[in-house]
Amino acid sequence: MCLRVLESDGVRAKRAERNKKKELRSLAERISSYGHTVHQRYPTGDVVVSERDLAEQLRKRPDNVATALNLLLGEQKVQKTPLSGYWKLNA
């Protein structure tokens, strides 16, 4: 704790950025896990969720959920739907 008082603004900013990326990765994994769980429960259909409902389900801010979904989009684990704010989670 004593060292944090003495660290520079640059080091503090890097640590904050690292923590934010780690939290985003964790949220993305939780979203992916949620999609797998729902798909196992209902194997015949697609898992389509809204950003807002998913944020409430995971108790996270909607903008953080949207960022995590975009991260998963790059990994091809989700797809955007034609309806704005809704995503299809690939199982």
Sequence and secondary structure as in RCSB ss.txt:
>XXXX:A:sequence
MCLRVLESDGVRAKRAERNKKKELRSLAERISSYGHTVHQRYPTGDVVVSERDLAEQLRKRPDNVATALNLLLGE
QKVQKTPLSGYWKLNA
>XXXX:A:secstr
 HHHHHS HHHHHHHHHHHHHHHHHHHHHHHHHHHHHHHHHSTTS EEEEHHHHHHHHT  HHHHHHHHHHHHHT
TSEEE SSTTEEEE  
